[in-house]
Amino acid sequence: MNMSLLPTNVRSRLKRSQFAFEVVACDPDDSDTAVFVEKYGHSIQDSANCILVKTKTGEEKFVACLVLATTKLDVNKRVRKKICARKVSFVSAEEVRALTGMELGGVTPLGLPDELQLWVDARVMGREIIIIGGGKRDCKIIVAPTILKQIPNMEIAEDLALPI
């Protein structure tokens, strides 16, 4: 297991958690979920994507959402209502980098700043394992979803995403 692929904060969180995990190296060009699972032989059903959203009206707020790759984040209804804004949008790649220090395609809930709220779709917690970003585009982490309960500001949300 190549822990050196992981950013220091992600590595530390995994070590402190006492959860079993696997780090899977990948070509950075293969980090998008659909490409990764096809090329490296993993299940799309176990894959989860961490997506950052922000308000476009009112007080600026940011939230990270973790949803299964077989679902679509319900941004315009569920997220908008939950964040209490008239309009919301996806966070740009530049803003993701500034907020998290991570690149799109590698964002991991295990490396988010403690003050950033994380909403996890309840379906994610129903999986035996999940495949999430490794904090960089050149790796993924396979771990039990219960590790997410150790993240500050984490909340499990029903129907945060819609089936595709």
Chimera marker file (.cmm) of the C-alpha trace (Angstrom):
<marker_set name="trace">
<marker id="1" x="0.000" y="0.000" z="0.000" r="1" g="1" b="0" radius="0.5"/>
<marker id="2" x="1.561" y="3.257" z="-1.108" r="1" g="1" b="0" radius="0.5"/>
<marker id="3" x="0.674" y="5.754" z="1.635" r="1" g="1" b="0" radius="0.5"/>
<marker id="4" x="3.201" y="8.201" z="0.196" r="1" g="1" b="0" radius="0.5"/>
<marker id="5" x="0.753" y="8.986" z="-2.613" r="1" g="1" b="0" radius="0.5"/>
<marker id="6" x="-1.604" y="10.597" z="-0.111" r="1" g="1" b="0" radius="0.5"/>
<marker id="7" x="-1.391" y="14.196" z="1.102" r="1" g="1" b="0" radius="0.5"/>
<marker id="8" x="-0.116" y="14.409" z="4.696" r="1" g="1" b="0" radius="0.5"/>
<marker id="9" x="-3.481" y="15.407" z="6.210" r="1" g="1" b="0" radius="0.5"/>
<marker id="10" x="-5.292" y="12.492" z="4.519" r="1" g="1" b="0" radius="0.5"/>
<marker id="11" x="-2.581" y="10.025" z="5.552" r="1" g="1" b="0" radius="0.5"/>
<marker id="12" x="-2.826" y="11.254" z="9.159" r="1" g="1" b="0" radius="0.5"/>
<marker id="13" x="-6.603" y="10.921" z="9.247" r="1" g="1" b="0" radius="0.5"/>
<marker id="14" x="-6.441" y="7.369" z="7.905" r="1" g="1" b="0" radius="0.5"/>
<marker id="15" x="-3.762" y="6.335" z="10.417" r="1" g="1" b="0" radius="0.5"/>
<marker id="16" x="-5.711" y="7.849" z="13.347" r="1" g="1" b="0" radius="0.5"/>
<marker id="17" x="-8.967" y="6.229" z="12.260" r="1" g="1" b="0" radius="0.5"/>
<marker id="18" x="-7.903" y="2.608" z="12.837" r="1" g="1" b="0" radius="0.5"/>
<marker id="19" x="-9.992" y="1.644" z="9.764" r="1" g="1" b="0" radius="0.5"/>
<marker id="20" x="-8.622" y="-0.765" z="7.200" r="1" g="1" b="0" radius="0.5"/>
<marker id="21" x="-8.089" y="0.933" z="3.857" r="1" g="1" b="0" radius="0.5"/>
<marker id="22" x="-6.396" y="0.472" z="0.516" r="1" g="1" b="0" radius="0.5"/>
<marker id="23" x="-4.679" y="3.130" z="-1.582" r="1" g="1" b="0" radius="0.5"/>
<marker id="24" x="-4.957" y="2.485" z="-5.316" r="1" g="1" b="0" radius="0.5"/>
<marker id="25" x="-2.528" y="4.324" z="-7.590" r="1" g="1" b="0" radius="0.5"/>
<marker id="26" x="-3.833" y="5.496" z="-10.946" r="1" g="1" b="0" radius="0.5"/>
<marker id="27" x="-2.778" y="7.639" z="-13.851" r="1" g="1" b="0" radius="0.5"/>
<marker id="28" x="-4.002" y="11.218" z="-13.153" r="1" g="1" b="0" radius="0.5"/>
<marker id="29" x="-5.752" y="11.148" z="-16.535" r="1" g="1" b="0" radius="0.5"/>
<marker id="30" x="-7.803" y="8.164" z="-15.289" r="1" g="1" b="0" radius="0.5"/>
<marker id="31" x="-9.070" y="9.758" z="-12.063" r="1" g="1" b="0" radius="0.5"/>
<marker id="32" x="-12.574" y="10.532" z="-13.306" r="1" g="1" b="0" radius="0.5"/>
<marker id="33" x="-14.813" y="7.877" z="-11.786" r="1" g="1" b="0" radius="0.5"/>
<marker id="34" x="-16.158" y="6.236" z="-14.948" r="1" g="1" b="0" radius="0.5"/>
<marker id="35" x="-12.683" y="5.943" z="-16.463" r="1" g="1" b="0" radius="0.5"/>
<marker id="36" x="-11.108" y="4.739" z="-13.208" r="1" g="1" b="0" radius="0.5"/>
<marker id="37" x="-13.584" y="1.911" z="-12.560" r="1" g="1" b="0" radius="0.5"/>
<marker id="38" x="-13.418" y="0.669" z="-16.136" r="1" g="1" b="0" radius="0.5"/>
<marker id="39" x="-9.636" y="0.795" z="-16.448" r="1" g="1" b="0" radius="0.5"/>
<marker id="40" x="-8.771" y="-0.518" z="-12.960" r="1" g="1" b="0" radius="0.5"/>
<marker id="41" x="-11.575" y="-3.064" z="-12.555" r="1" g="1" b="0" radius="0.5"/>
<marker id="42" x="-13.507" y="-1.576" z="-9.625" r="1" g="1" b="0" radius="0.5"/>
<marker id="43" x="-17.257" y="-1.301" z="-9.103" r="1" g="1" b="0" radius="0.5"/>
<marker id="44" x="-19.114" y="1.874" z="-10.038" r="1" g="1" b="0" radius="0.5"/>
<marker id="45" x="-21.647" y="0.931" z="-7.309" r="1" g="1" b="0" radius="0.5"/>
<marker id="46" x="-18.963" y="1.390" z="-4.633" r="1" g="1" b="0" radius="0.5"/>
<marker id="47" x="-17.609" y="4.640" z="-6.072" r="1" g="1" b="0" radius="0.5"/>
<marker id="48" x="-18.495" y="7.933" z="-4.395" r="1" g="1" b="0" radius="0.5"/>
<marker id="49" x="-17.831" y="11.465" z="-5.588" r="1" g="1" b="0" radius="0.5"/>
<marker id="50" x="-17.131" y="14.466" z="-3.360" r="1" g="1" b="0" radius="0.5"/>
<marker id="51" x="-18.700" y="17.555" z="-4.931" r="1" g="1" b="0" radius="0.5"/>
<marker id="52" x="-18.432" y="21.111" z="-3.613" r="1" g="1" b="0" radius="0.5"/>
<marker id="53" x="-21.368" y="23.488" z="-3.900" r="1" g="1" b="0" radius="0.5"/>
<marker id="54" x="-21.768" y="27.147" z="-2.961" r="1" g="1" b="0" radius="0.5"/>
<marker id="55" x="-24.567" y="29.651" z="-2.599" r="1" g="1" b="0" radius="0.5"/>
<marker id="56" x="-24.975" y="32.200" z="-5.394" r="1" g="1" b="0" radius="0.5"/>
<marker id="57" x="-27.346" y="34.441" z="-3.461" r="1" g="1" b="0" radius="0.5"/>
<marker id="58" x="-27.284" y="35.748" z="0.082" r="1" g="1" b="0" radius="0.5"/>
<marker id="59" x="-24.430" y="34.921" z="2.447" r="1" g="1" b="0" radius="0.5"/>
<marker id="60" x="-21.710" y="32.950" z="0.686" r="1" g="1" b="0" radius="0.5"/>
<marker id="61" x="-21.640" y="29.397" z="2.017" r="1" g="1" b="0" radius="0.5"/>
<marker id="62" x="-19.756" y="26.343" z="0.832" r="1" g="1" b="0" radius="0.5"/>
<marker id="63" x="-20.629" y="22.697" z="1.452" r="1" g="1" b="0" radius="0.5"/>
<marker id="64" x="-19.106" y="19.407" z="0.326" r="1" g="1" b="0" radius="0.5"/>
<marker id="65" x="-21.478" y="16.627" z="-0.699" r="1" g="1" b="0" radius="0.5"/>
<marker id="66" x="-20.575" y="12.947" z="-1.011" r="1" g="1" b="0" radius="0.5"/>
<marker id="67" x="-22.807" y="10.896" z="-3.280" r="1" g="1" b="0" radius="0.5"/>
<marker id="68" x="-22.550" y="7.523" z="-4.979" r="1" g="1" b="0" radius="0.5"/>
<marker id="69" x="-21.381" y="7.638" z="-8.589" r="1" g="1" b="0" radius="0.5"/>
<marker id="70" x="-24.602" y="5.855" z="-9.574" r="1" g="1" b="0" radius="0.5"/>
<marker id="71" x="-26.582" y="8.902" z="-8.409" r="1" g="1" b="0" radius="0.5"/>
<marker id="72" x="-26.748" y="12.589" z="-9.281" r="1" g="1" b="0" radius="0.5"/>
<marker id="73" x="-26.468" y="15.294" z="-6.626" r="1" g="1" b="0" radius="0.5"/>
<marker id="74" x="-29.864" y="17.039" z="-6.334" r="1" g="1" b="0" radius="0.5"/>
<marker id="75" x="-28.354" y="20.522" z="-6.421" r="1" g="1" b="0" radius="0.5"/>
<marker id="76" x="-31.365" y="22.567" z="-7.464" r="1" g="1" b="0" radius="0.5"/>
<marker id="77" x="-33.850" y="21.117" z="-4.988" r="1" g="1" b="0" radius="0.5"/>
<marker id="78" x="-32.392" y="19.200" z="-2.044" r="1" g="1" b="0" radius="0.5"/>
<marker id="79" x="-29.040" y="20.996" z="-1.692" r="1" g="1" b="0" radius="0.5"/>
<marker id="80" x="-30.538" y="24.432" z="-2.382" r="1" g="1" b="0" radius="0.5"/>
<marker id="81" x="-33.184" y="23.956" z="0.312" r="1" g="1" b="0" radius="0.5"/>
<marker id="82" x="-30.752" y="22.435" z="2.802" r="1" g="1" b="0" radius="0.5"/>
<marker id="83" x="-28.232" y="25.263" z="2.402" r="1" g="1" b="0" radius="0.5"/>
<marker id="84" x="-31.099" y="27.832" z="2.586" r="1" g="1" b="0" radius="0.5"/>
<marker id="85" x="-30.379" y="29.722" z="-0.625" r="1" g="1" b="0" radius="0.5"/>
<marker id="86" x="-32.399" y="30.766" z="-3.644" r="1" g="1" b="0" radius="0.5"/>
<marker id="87" x="-29.558" y="29.787" z="-6.009" r="1" g="1" b="0" radius="0.5"/>
<marker id="88" x="-26.594" y="27.442" z="-5.693" r="1" g="1" b="0" radius="0.5"/>
<marker id="89" x="-23.885" y="26.312" z="-8.069" r="1" g="1" b="0" radius="0.5"/>
<marker id="90" x="-20.981" y="23.934" z="-8.310" r="1" g="1" b="0" radius="0.5"/>
<marker id="91" x="-17.691" y="25.313" z="-7.055" r="1" g="1" b="0" radius="0.5"/>
<marker id="92" x="-15.143" y="26.055" z="-9.805" r="1" g="1" b="0" radius="0.5"/>
<marker id="93" x="-11.900" y="24.098" z="-10.065" r="1" g="1" b="0" radius="0.5"/>
<marker id="94" x="-9.970" y="27.170" z="-8.895" r="1" g="1" b="0" radius="0.5"/>
<marker id="95" x="-12.216" y="27.613" z="-5.843" r="1" g="1" b="0" radius="0.5"/>
<marker id="96" x="-11.966" y="23.886" z="-5.010" r="1" g="1" b="0" radius="0.5"/>
<marker id="97" x="-8.175" y="24.188" z="-5.095" r="1" g="1" b="0" radius="0.5"/>
<marker id="98" x="-8.244" y="27.337" z="-2.912" r="1" g="1" b="0" radius="0.5"/>
<marker id="99" x="-10.697" y="25.843" z="-0.383" r="1" g="1" b="0" radius="0.5"/>
<marker id="100" x="-9.295" y="22.331" z="-0.117" r="1" g="1" b="0" radius="0.5"/>
<marker id="101" x="-5.846" y="22.243" z="-1.671" r="1" g="1" b="0" radius="0.5"/>
<marker id="102" x="-7.116" y="19.424" z="-3.904" r="1" g="1" b="0" radius="0.5"/>
<marker id="103" x="-7.772" y="19.065" z="-7.623" r="1" g="1" b="0" radius="0.5"/>
<marker id="104" x="-11.081" y="18.021" z="-9.180" r="1" g="1" b="0" radius="0.5"/>
<marker id="105" x="-10.985" y="14.266" z="-9.699" r="1" g="1" b="0" radius="0.5"/>
<marker id="106" x="-9.033" y="13.781" z="-6.484" r="1" g="1" b="0" radius="0.5"/>
<marker id="107" x="-11.165" y="15.521" z="-3.848" r="1" g="1" b="0" radius="0.5"/>
<marker id="108" x="-11.549" y="13.339" z="-0.781" r="1" g="1" b="0" radius="0.5"/>
<marker id="109" x="-13.871" y="13.903" z="2.168" r="1" g="1" b="0" radius="0.5"/>
<marker id="110" x="-10.976" y="12.722" z="4.360" r="1" g="1" b="0" radius="0.5"/>
<marker id="111" x="-8.917" y="15.805" z="3.503" r="1" g="1" b="0" radius="0.5"/>
<marker id="112" x="-11.469" y="18.596" z="3.739" r="1" g="1" b="0" radius="0.5"/>
<marker id="113" x="-10.874" y="21.535" z="6.072" r="1" g="1" b="0" radius="0.5"/>
<marker id="114" x="-12.557" y="20.838" z="9.435" r="1" g="1" b="0" radius="0.5"/>
<marker id="115" x="-14.753" y="23.940" z="9.137" r="1" g="1" b="0" radius="0.5"/>
<marker id="116" x="-16.250" y="22.859" z="5.803" r="1" g="1" b="0" radius="0.5"/>
<marker id="117" x="-19.566" y="21.093" z="6.243" r="1" g="1" b="0" radius="0.5"/>
<marker id="118" x="-19.838" y="17.627" z="4.653" r="1" g="1" b="0" radius="0.5"/>
<marker id="119" x="-23.228" y="16.209" z="3.704" r="1" g="1" b="0" radius="0.5"/>
<marker id="120" x="-23.178" y="12.485" z="2.918" r="1" g="1" b="0" radius="0.5"/>
<marker id="121" x="-26.056" y="10.931" z="1.017" r="1" g="1" b="0" radius="0.5"/>
<marker id="122" x="-27.482" y="8.105" z="3.146" r="1" g="1" b="0" radius="0.5"/>
<marker id="123" x="-26.974" y="5.639" z="0.280" r="1" g="1" b="0" radius="0.5"/>
<marker id="124" x="-23.196" y="6.025" z="0.700" r="1" g="1" b="0" radius="0.5"/>
<marker id="125" x="-23.429" y="4.762" z="4.277" r="1" g="1" b="0" radius="0.5"/>
<marker id="126" x="-25.258" y="1.645" z="3.070" r="1" g="1" b="0" radius="0.5"/>
<marker id="127" x="-22.251" y="0.386" z="1.107" r="1" g="1" b="0" radius="0.5"/>
<marker id="128" x="-19.817" y="-2.132" z="2.584" r="1" g="1" b="0" radius="0.5"/>
<marker id="129" x="-16.904" y="-0.206" z="1.076" r="1" g="1" b="0" radius="0.5"/>
<marker id="130" x="-16.550" y="3.037" z="-0.854" r="1" g="1" b="0" radius="0.5"/>
<marker id="131" x="-13.979" y="4.211" z="-3.361" r="1" g="1" b="0" radius="0.5"/>
<marker id="132" x="-13.212" y="7.897" z="-2.851" r="1" g="1" b="0" radius="0.5"/>
<marker id="133" x="-10.638" y="10.380" z="-4.076" r="1" g="1" b="0" radius="0.5"/>
<marker id="134" x="-7.199" y="10.219" z="-2.513" r="1" g="1" b="0" radius="0.5"/>
<marker id="135" x="-6.643" y="13.961" z="-2.233" r="1" g="1" b="0" radius="0.5"/>
<marker id="136" x="-4.773" y="14.026" z="-5.541" r="1" g="1" b="0" radius="0.5"/>
<marker id="137" x="-5.650" y="12.819" z="-9.031" r="1" g="1" b="0" radius="0.5"/>
<marker id="138" x="-3.117" y="9.961" z="-8.943" r="1" g="1" b="0" radius="0.5"/>
<marker id="139" x="-4.814" y="7.752" z="-6.344" r="1" g="1" b="0" radius="0.5"/>
<marker id="140" x="-8.083" y="6.557" z="-4.835" r="1" g="1" b="0" radius="0.5"/>
<marker id="141" x="-8.875" y="5.222" z="-1.368" r="1" g="1" b="0" radius="0.5"/>
<marker id="142" x="-11.004" y="2.143" z="-0.674" r="1" g="1" b="0" radius="0.5"/>
<marker id="143" x="-12.418" y="2.189" z="2.858" r="1" g="1" b="0" radius="0.5"/>
<marker id="144" x="-15.563" y="1.445" z="4.891" r="1" g="1" b="0" radius="0.5"/>
<marker id="145" x="-17.986" y="4.396" z="4.784" r="1" g="1" b="0" radius="0.5"/>
<marker id="146" x="-18.229" y="4.442" z="8.594" r="1" g="1" b="0" radius="0.5"/>
<marker id="147" x="-14.873" y="6.271" z="8.598" r="1" g="1" b="0" radius="0.5"/>
<marker id="148" x="-16.850" y="9.328" z="7.479" r="1" g="1" b="0" radius="0.5"/>
<marker id="149" x="-18.461" y="9.562" z="10.920" r="1" g="1" b="0" radius="0.5"/>
<marker id="150" x="-15.077" y="10.746" z="12.253" r="1" g="1" b="0" radius="0.5"/>
<marker id="151" x="-15.098" y="13.857" z="10.059" r="1" g="1" b="0" radius="0.5"/>
<marker id="152" x="-15.970" y="17.125" z="11.821" r="1" g="1" b="0" radius="0.5"/>
<marker id="153" x="-19.133" y="18.798" z="10.465" r="1" g="1" b="0" radius="0.5"/>
<marker id="154" x="-20.321" y="15.570" z="8.788" r="1" g="1" b="0" radius="0.5"/>
<marker id="155" x="-24.045" y="14.972" z="8.430" r="1" g="1" b="0" radius="0.5"/>
<marker id="156" x="-25.863" y="12.071" z="6.809" r="1" g="1" b="0" radius="0.5"/>
<marker id="157" x="-28.652" y="13.373" z="4.594" r="1" g="1" b="0" radius="0.5"/>
<marker id="158" x="-31.549" y="11.399" z="3.129" r="1" g="1" b="0" radius="0.5"/>
<marker id="159" x="-32.117" y="11.786" z="-0.607" r="1" g="1" b="0" radius="0.5"/>
<marker id="160" x="-29.272" y="14.230" z="-1.196" r="1" g="1" b="0" radius="0.5"/>
<marker id="161" x="-28.912" y="12.589" z="-4.606" r="1" g="1" b="0" radius="0.5"/>
<marker id="162" x="-31.219" y="11.147" z="-7.212" r="1" g="1" b="0" radius="0.5"/>
<marker id="163" x="-30.749" y="7.814" z="-8.997" r="1" g="1" b="0" radius="0.5"/>
<marker id="164" x="-29.390" y="8.245" z="-12.527" r="1" g="1" b="0" radius="0.5"/>
<link id1="1" id2="2" r="1" g="1" b="0" radius="0.2"/>
<link id1="2" id2="3" r="1" g="1" b="0" radius="0.2"/>
<link id1="3" id2="4" r="1" g="1" b="0" radius="0.2"/>
<link id1="4" id2="5" r="1" g="1" b="0" radius="0.2"/>
<link id1="5" id2="6" r="1" g="1" b="0" radius="0.2"/>
<link id1="6" id2="7" r="1" g="1" b="0" radius="0.2"/>
<link id1="7" id2="8" r="1" g="1" b="0" radius="0.2"/>
<link id1="8" id2="9" r="1" g="1" b="0" radius="0.2"/>
<link id1="9" id2="10" r="1" g="1" b="0" radius="0.2"/>
<link id1="10" id2="11" r="1" g="1" b="0" radius="0.2"/>
<link id1="11" id2="12" r="1" g="1" b="0" radius="0.2"/>
<link id1="12" id2="13" r="1" g="1" b="0" radius="0.2"/>
<link id1="13" id2="14" r="1" g="1" b="0" radius="0.2"/>
<link id1="14" id2="15" r="1" g="1" b="0" radius="0.2"/>
<link id1="15" id2="16" r="1" g="1" b="0" radius="0.2"/>
<link id1="16" id2="17" r="1" g="1" b="0" radius="0.2"/>
<link id1="17" id2="18" r="1" g="1" b="0" radius="0.2"/>
<link id1="18" id2="19" r="1" g="1" b="0" radius="0.2"/>
<link id1="19" id2="20" r="1" g="1" b="0" radius="0.2"/>
<link id1="20" id2="21" r="1" g="1" b="0" radius="0.2"/>
<link id1="21" id2="22" r="1" g="1" b="0" radius="0.2"/>
<link id1="22" id2="23" r="1" g="1" b="0" radius="0.2"/>
<link id1="23" id2="24" r="1" g="1" b="0" radius="0.2"/>
<link id1="24" id2="25" r="1" g="1" b="0" radius="0.2"/>
<link id1="25" id2="26" r="1" g="1" b="0" radius="0.2"/>
<link id1="26" id2="27" r="1" g="1" b="0" radius="0.2"/>
<link id1="27" id2="28" r="1" g="1" b="0" radius="0.2"/>
<link id1="28" id2="29" r="1" g="1" b="0" radius="0.2"/>
<link id1="29" id2="30" r="1" g="1" b="0" radius="0.2"/>
<link id1="30" id2="31" r="1" g="1" b="0" radius="0.2"/>
<link id1="31" id2="32" r="1" g="1" b="0" radius="0.2"/>
<link id1="32" id2="33" r="1" g="1" b="0" radius="0.2"/>
<link id1="33" id2="34" r="1" g="1" b="0" radius="0.2"/>
<link id1="34" id2="35" r="1" g="1" b="0" radius="0.2"/>
<link id1="35" id2="36" r="1" g="1" b="0" radius="0.2"/>
<link id1="36" id2="37" r="1" g="1" b="0" radius="0.2"/>
<link id1="37" id2="38" r="1" g="1" b="0" radius="0.2"/>
<link id1="38" id2="39" r="1" g="1" b="0" radius="0.2"/>
<link id1="39" id2="40" r="1" g="1" b="0" radius="0.2"/>
<link id1="40" id2="41" r="1" g="1" b="0" radius="0.2"/>
<link id1="41" id2="42" r="1" g="1" b="0" radius="0.2"/>
<link id1="42" id2="43" r="1" g="1" b="0" radius="0.2"/>
<link id1="43" id2="44" r="1" g="1" b="0" radius="0.2"/>
<link id1="44" id2="45" r="1" g="1" b="0" radius="0.2"/>
<link id1="45" id2="46" r="1" g="1" b="0" radius="0.2"/>
<link id1="46" id2="47" r="1" g="1" b="0" radius="0.2"/>
<link id1="47" id2="48" r="1" g="1" b="0" radius="0.2"/>
<link id1="48" id2="49" r="1" g="1" b="0" radius="0.2"/>
<link id1="49" id2="50" r="1" g="1" b="0" radius="0.2"/>
<link id1="50" id2="51" r="1" g="1" b="0" radius="0.2"/>
<link id1="51" id2="52" r="1" g="1" b="0" radius="0.2"/>
<link id1="52" id2="53" r="1" g="1" b="0" radius="0.2"/>
<link id1="53" id2="54" r="1" g="1" b="0" radius="0.2"/>
<link id1="54" id2="55" r="1" g="1" b="0" radius="0.2"/>
<link id1="55" id2="56" r="1" g="1" b="0" radius="0.2"/>
<link id1="56" id2="57" r="1" g="1" b="0" radius="0.2"/>
<link id1="57" id2="58" r="1" g="1" b="0" radius="0.2"/>
<link id1="58" id2="59" r="1" g="1" b="0" radius="0.2"/>
<link id1="59" id2="60" r="1" g="1" b="0" radius="0.2"/>
<link id1="60" id2="61" r="1" g="1" b="0" radius="0.2"/>
<link id1="61" id2="62" r="1" g="1" b="0" radius="0.2"/>
<link id1="62" id2="63" r="1" g="1" b="0" radius="0.2"/>
<link id1="63" id2="64" r="1" g="1" b="0" radius="0.2"/>
<link id1="64" id2="65" r="1" g="1" b="0" radius="0.2"/>
<link id1="65" id2="66" r="1" g="1" b="0" radius="0.2"/>
<link id1="66" id2="67" r="1" g="1" b="0" radius="0.2"/>
<link id1="67" id2="68" r="1" g="1" b="0" radius="0.2"/>
<link id1="68" id2="69" r="1" g="1" b="0" radius="0.2"/>
<link id1="69" id2="70" r="1" g="1" b="0" radius="0.2"/>
<link id1="70" id2="71" r="1" g="1" b="0" radius="0.2"/>
<link id1="71" id2="72" r="1" g="1" b="0" radius="0.2"/>
<link id1="72" id2="73" r="1" g="1" b="0" radius="0.2"/>
<link id1="73" id2="74" r="1" g="1" b="0" radius="0.2"/>
<link id1="74" id2="75" r="1" g="1" b="0" radius="0.2"/>
<link id1="75" id2="76" r="1" g="1" b="0" radius="0.2"/>
<link id1="76" id2="77" r="1" g="1" b="0" radius="0.2"/>
<link id1="77" id2="78" r="1" g="1" b="0" radius="0.2"/>
<link id1="78" id2="79" r="1" g="1" b="0" radius="0.2"/>
<link id1="79" id2="80" r="1" g="1" b="0" radius="0.2"/>
<link id1="80" id2="81" r="1" g="1" b="0" radius="0.2"/>
<link id1="81" id2="82" r="1" g="1" b="0" radius="0.2"/>
<link id1="82" id2="83" r="1" g="1" b="0" radius="0.2"/>
<link id1="83" id2="84" r="1" g="1" b="0" radius="0.2"/>
<link id1="84" id2="85" r="1" g="1" b="0" radius="0.2"/>
<link id1="85" id2="86" r="1" g="1" b="0" radius="0.2"/>
<link id1="86" id2="87" r="1" g="1" b="0" radius="0.2"/>
<link id1="87" id2="88" r="1" g="1" b="0" radius="0.2"/>
<link id1="88" id2="89" r="1" g="1" b="0" radius="0.2"/>
<link id1="89" id2="90" r="1" g="1" b="0" radius="0.2"/>
<link id1="90" id2="91" r="1" g="1" b="0" radius="0.2"/>
<link id1="91" id2="92" r="1" g="1" b="0" radius="0.2"/>
<link id1="92" id2="93" r="1" g="1" b="0" radius="0.2"/>
<link id1="93" id2="94" r="1" g="1" b="0" radius="0.2"/>
<link id1="94" id2="95" r="1" g="1" b="0" radius="0.2"/>
<link id1="95" id2="96" r="1" g="1" b="0" radius="0.2"/>
<link id1="96" id2="97" r="1" g="1" b="0" radius="0.2"/>
<link id1="97" id2="98" r="1" g="1" b="0" radius="0.2"/>
<link id1="98" id2="99" r="1" g="1" b="0" radius="0.2"/>
<link id1="99" id2="100" r="1" g="1" b="0" radius="0.2"/>
<link id1="100" id2="101" r="1" g="1" b="0" radius="0.2"/>
<link id1="101" id2="102" r="1" g="1" b="0" radius="0.2"/>
<link id1="102" id2="103" r="1" g="1" b="0" radius="0.2"/>
<link id1="103" id2="104" r="1" g="1" b="0" radius="0.2"/>
<link id1="104" id2="105" r="1" g="1" b="0" radius="0.2"/>
<link id1="105" id2="106" r="1" g="1" b="0" radius="0.2"/>
<link id1="106" id2="107" r="1" g="1" b="0" radius="0.2"/>
<link id1="107" id2="108" r="1" g="1" b="0" radius="0.2"/>
<link id1="108" id2="109" r="1" g="1" b="0" radius="0.2"/>
<link id1="109" id2="110" r="1" g="1" b="0" radius="0.2"/>
<link id1="110" id2="111" r="1" g="1" b="0" radius="0.2"/>
<link id1="111" id2="112" r="1" g="1" b="0" radius="0.2"/>
<link id1="112" id2="113" r="1" g="1" b="0" radius="0.2"/>
<link id1="113" id2="114" r="1" g="1" b="0" radius="0.2"/>
<link id1="114" id2="115" r="1" g="1" b="0" radius="0.2"/>
<link id1="115" id2="116" r="1" g="1" b="0" radius="0.2"/>
<link id1="116" id2="117" r="1" g="1" b="0" radius="0.2"/>
<link id1="117" id2="118" r="1" g="1" b="0" radius="0.2"/>
<link id1="118" id2="119" r="1" g="1" b="0" radius="0.2"/>
<link id1="119" id2="120" r="1" g="1" b="0" radius="0.2"/>
<link id1="120" id2="121" r="1" g="1" b="0" radius="0.2"/>
<link id1="121" id2="122" r="1" g="1" b="0" radius="0.2"/>
<link id1="122" id2="123" r="1" g="1" b="0" radius="0.2"/>
<link id1="123" id2="124" r="1" g="1" b="0" radius="0.2"/>
<link id1="124" id2="125" r="1" g="1" b="0" radius="0.2"/>
<link id1="125" id2="126" r="1" g="1" b="0" radius="0.2"/>
<link id1="126" id2="127" r="1" g="1" b="0" radius="0.2"/>
<link id1="127" id2="128" r="1" g="1" b="0" radius="0.2"/>
<link id1="128" id2="129" r="1" g="1" b="0" radius="0.2"/>
<link id1="129" id2="130" r="1" g="1" b="0" radius="0.2"/>
<link id1="130" id2="131" r="1" g="1" b="0" radius="0.2"/>
<link id1="131" id2="132" r="1" g="1" b="0" radius="0.2"/>
<link id1="132" id2="133" r="1" g="1" b="0" radius="0.2"/>
<link id1="133" id2="134" r="1" g="1" b="0" radius="0.2"/>
<link id1="134" id2="135" r="1" g="1" b="0" radius="0.2"/>
<link id1="135" id2="136" r="1" g="1" b="0" radius="0.2"/>
<link id1="136" id2="137" r="1" g="1" b="0" radius="0.2"/>
<link id1="137" id2="138" r="1" g="1" b="0" radius="0.2"/>
<link id1="138" id2="139" r="1" g="1" b="0" radius="0.2"/>
<link id1="139" id2="140" r="1" g="1" b="0" radius="0.2"/>
<link id1="140" id2="141" r="1" g="1" b="0" radius="0.2"/>
<link id1="141" id2="142" r="1" g="1" b="0" radius="0.2"/>
<link id1="142" id2="143" r="1" g="1" b="0" radius="0.2"/>
<link id1="143" id2="144" r="1" g="1" b="0" radius="0.2"/>
<link id1="144" id2="145" r="1" g="1" b="0" radius="0.2"/>
<link id1="145" id2="146" r="1" g="1" b="0" radius="0.2"/>
<link id1="146" id2="147" r="1" g="1" b="0" radius="0.2"/>
<link id1="147" id2="148" r="1" g="1" b="0" radius="0.2"/>
<link id1="148" id2="149" r="1" g="1" b="0" radius="0.2"/>
<link id1="149" id2="150" r="1" g="1" b="0" radius="0.2"/>
<link id1="150" id2="151" r="1" g="1" b="0" radius="0.2"/>
<link id1="151" id2="152" r="1" g="1" b="0" radius="0.2"/>
<link id1="152" id2="153" r="1" g="1" b="0" radius="0.2"/>
<link id1="153" id2="154" r="1" g="1" b="0" radius="0.2"/>
<link id1="154" id2="155" r="1" g="1" b="0" radius="0.2"/>
<link id1="155" id2="156" r="1" g="1" b="0" radius="0.2"/>
<link id1="156" id2="157" r="1" g="1" b="0" radius="0.2"/>
<link id1="157" id2="158" r="1" g="1" b="0" radius="0.2"/>
<link id1="158" id2="159" r="1" g="1" b="0" radius="0.2"/>
<link id1="159" id2="160" r="1" g="1" b="0" radius="0.2"/>
<link id1="160" id2="161" r="1" g="1" b="0" radius="0.2"/>
<link id1="161" id2="162" r="1" g="1" b="0" radius="0.2"/>
<link id1="162" id2="163" r="1" g="1" b="0" radius="0.2"/>
<link id1="163" id2="164" r="1" g="1" b="0" radius="0.2"/>
</marker_set>
